[in-house]
């Protein structure tokens, strides 16, 4: 799935089919979310995952999902090629000269990993190319992550480059300019952590039906809901037909419906 998504992304970018969103978002919140997402992967390898980020950056206008994708690609790469030590995300924000209400976000993802030879630095941003011929076998990956990241940075009027020393580590830098969000634009804002916590308290004790045939997915959904909502009641249905019968017999506040299921799929069940 990762390979397919990477190839679809590279195809979209190369045929100019990528449409960037322009919505308000919090850089602090976005980096915090990425850190939480990558924490398990770093702990698995015994690495320290650190962030050095200024507090209270104003809300910015841009495409948070594409920025998140770039950071996840770079942090994930750093973890993959680091056996011991740490991976650190550093953010510096500066004003852009002669441009009012525009900030330049400069990210540096630093690792204490295997590093890259000078001769290989140029080619690592090329599609399907990796620094060493045995990279895929030893570490996995498609050789598309850095190429996608470079293209995503470039289409957002940014720059990306790398500094690296063999057996000491690498530093991937990228910059993207963002307009500061003007509250008079009256656009919805991505929810802050505080809003999420307030919302979770309002959902306390709710009853949820999860229609999901994949046991692993059902366990993940159940654990996520139980972590987020106090006193939540969860019932799992293995297909759409069972879900319909359960809705007839019990009251649920909400149904989380999978699409592809045996016996009856999510579309048919939702319609019924």
C-alpha positions in Angstrom: 0.0 0.0 0.0 2.9 2.4 0.8 4.5 1.6 -2.5 1.2 2.2 -4.4 0.5 5.5 -2.6 4.1 6.7 -3.2 3.8 5.9 -7.0 0.3 7.6 -7.1 1.8 10.7 -5.4 4.8 10.9 -7.7 2.5 10.5 -10.7 0.1 13.3 -9.5 3.0 15.7 -8.8 4.7 15.0 -12.1 1.5 15.6 -14.1 0.7 18.8 -12.1 -2.4 17.1 -10.6 -1.6 18.0 -7.0 -4.0 20.7 -5.6 -2.7 22.4 -2.5 -5.2 23.4 0.2 -5.1 26.9 1.7 -6.5 26.6 5.2 -5.5 27.9 8.6 -3.4 25.6 10.7 -1.2 25.5 13.8 2.5 24.6 13.2 2.9 23.8 16.9 0.0 21.4 16.8 1.1 19.8 13.6 4.6 19.0 14.9 3.2 17.7 18.1 0.9 15.3 16.2 3.8 14.1 14.0 5.9 13.5 17.2 3.1 11.4 18.8 2.7 9.5 15.5 6.5 8.7 15.2 7.1 8.0 18.9 6.3 4.3 18.8 8.6 3.8 15.8 11.5 5.5 17.5 11.0 3.8 20.9 11.0 0.4 19.1 14.6 1.1 18.1 15.5 2.7 21.5 16.0 6.1 19.9 15.2 9.5 21.5 12.8 11.5 19.5 13.1 15.2 20.2 11.6 18.5 19.0 12.9 22.0 19.3 10.1 24.3 18.4 9.3 27.9 19.4 6.1 28.3 21.3 3.1 30.4 20.2 3.8 30.6 16.5 0.8 32.4 14.9 -1.7 30.5 12.9 -0.6 30.1 9.3 -2.3 29.7 5.9 -1.3 26.7 3.7 -1.6 23.0 3.2 -1.0 21.2 6.6 -1.5 17.7 5.1 1.3 18.2 2.6 3.6 19.7 5.2 2.8 16.8 7.6 3.6 14.3 4.7 7.1 16.0 4.2 7.9 15.9 7.9 6.7 12.3 8.4 8.8 11.2 5.3 12.0 12.9 6.7 11.5 11.8 10.3 10.6 8.3 9.3 13.7 8.1 7.1 15.9 9.5 9.9 14.6 6.7 12.3 15.1 4.1 9.6 18.8 4.9 9.1 19.6 5.5 12.8 20.6 2.6 15.0 21.4 4.5 18.2 21.1 8.0 19.5 18.4 10.4 18.5 16.3 12.0 15.8 15.5 15.7 16.4 13.1 18.1 14.6 14.1 21.7 14.8 11.9 24.6 13.6 13.0 28.2 13.2 10.5 30.8 12.0 11.7 34.1 10.4 9.9 37.1 8.8 10.3 37.3 5.0 11.9 40.6 3.8 9.6 43.0 1.9 6.6 40.7 2.4 4.1 41.7 5.0 2.5 39.0 7.1 4.6 36.2 5.6 6.8 33.9 7.7 9.4 31.5 6.5 9.3 28.1 8.3 12.7 26.4 8.3 12.8 22.8 9.4 15.8 20.7 10.2 15.5 17.0 10.8 18.7 15.8 12.4 19.8 12.2 13.1 22.8 10.3 14.5 22.6 7.6 11.8 24.7 6.1 9.1 25.1 9.3 7.1 25.6 9.6 3.3 28.7 9.8 1.2 29.3 13.1 -0.6 29.1 11.3 -3.9 25.6 10.1 -3.1 24.0 13.2 -1.7 22.9 14.6 -5.1 21.1 11.5 -6.2 19.0 10.7 -3.1 16.3 13.2 -4.2 15.8 11.4 -7.5 12.8 9.1 -8.0 13.5 5.4 -7.2 17.1 6.2 -6.2 18.6 5.4 -2.8 22.1 6.2 -1.5 23.3 2.7 -1.6 22.5 -0.3 -3.8 21.5 -2.5 -0.8 19.3 0.1 0.9 16.0 -1.5 -0.1 17.1 -4.9 1.0 18.6 -3.7 4.4 16.1 -1.0 5.3 13.1 -1.3 3.0 11.4 1.6 1.2 10.6 2.6 -2.4 13.2 5.2 -3.0 10.4 7.7 -3.6 10.0 9.4 -0.1 12.7 12.0 -0.6 11.8 12.6 -4.2 8.1 13.2 -3.2 9.3 15.5 -0.3 11.5 17.6 -2.6 8.6 18.0 -5.1 6.1 18.9 -2.4 8.5 21.5 -1.0 9.2 22.9 -4.5 5.5 23.3 -5.4 5.1 25.3 -2.2 7.8 27.7 -3.2 10.3 26.2 -0.8 13.8 24.7 -0.8 15.2 21.5 0.5 18.8 20.4 1.0 20.9 17.9 3.0 24.2 18.0 5.0 25.6 14.7 6.0 28.7 13.0 7.4 29.4 9.3 7.1 28.8 7.4 10.3 28.0 10.7 12.2 24.5 11.6 10.9 22.5 13.7 8.5 20.6 17.0 8.6 17.8 17.5 6.2 16.7 21.1 5.9 13.7 22.6 4.2 12.0 25.9 4.1 8.5 26.9 3.1 7.0 30.4 3.2 3.5 30.8 4.8 1.1 33.7 5.0 0.0 34.5 8.6 -3.7 33.7 9.1 -5.9 36.8 9.2 -8.8 36.1 11.6 -11.1 38.4 9.5 -11.0 35.7 6.7 -13.5 33.8 8.8 -12.3 30.3 7.9 -12.6 27.3 10.2 -9.4 26.4 12.1 -7.9 23.0 12.7 -8.9 22.0 16.2 -6.4 22.7 19.0 -5.6 20.0 21.6 -7.8 21.9 24.1 -10.8 21.8 21.8 -10.2 18.0 21.3 -10.2 17.5 25.1 -13.3 19.5 25.5 -15.1 17.6 22.8 -14.0 14.2 24.3 -15.6 15.3 27.6 -18.9 16.0 25.8 -18.8 12.4 24.3 -18.4 10.8 27.7 -20.4 7.5 28.1 -21.5 7.5 24.4 -22.6 4.2 22.7 -20.7 3.3 19.5 -21.4 0.5 17.0 -18.3 -0.3 14.9 -19.0 -2.3 11.7 -15.6 -3.8 10.8 -14.7 -7.3 9.5 -10.9 -7.0 10.0 -10.2 -8.1 13.6 -7.0 -6.0 13.8 -8.7 -2.8 12.7 -11.6 -3.5 15.1 -9.1 -3.8 18.0 -7.3 -0.5 17.0 -10.6 1.4 16.7 -11.8 0.0 20.1 -8.5 1.0 21.9 -8.4 4.4 20.3 -12.0 5.2 21.4 -11.5 3.8 24.9 -8.3 6.0 25.2 -10.1 9.1 24.0 -13.6 8.9 25.6 -14.4 8.0 29.2 -17.1 5.4 29.7 -17.5 4.7 26.0 -19.6 1.6 25.2 -18.4 -0.2 22.0 -20.1 -3.1 20.1 -18.4 -4.7 17.1 -20.3 -6.0 14.0 -18.5 -8.2 11.6 -20.5 -7.2 8.5 -23.3 -4.8 7.4 -26.1 -7.3 8.0 -25.1 -7.9 11.7 -24.8 -4.1 12.1 -28.4 -3.6 10.8 -29.8 -6.2 13.3 -27.9 -4.6 16.2 -29.3 -1.1 15.3 -32.8 -2.6 15.4 -32.2 -4.1 18.8 -30.1 -1.4 20.6 -29.7 2.4 20.7 -26.3 3.7 19.4 -25.2 7.3 19.4 -23.1 6.7 16.4 -22.2 4.0 13.9 -18.6 3.8 12.4 -19.1 1.9 9.1 -16.4 0.1 7.2 -17.0 0.0 3.4 -15.7 -3.4 2.2 -17.2 -6.3 4.3 -18.5 -9.8 3.5 -22.2 -10.6 3.4 -23.3 -6.9 3.2 -21.0 -4.0 2.5 -21.0 -0.6 4.2 -22.9 1.2 1.4 -25.8 -1.3 1.5 -25.9 -1.3 5.3 -25.9 2.5 5.5 -28.7 2.8 2.9 -30.8 0.2 4.8 
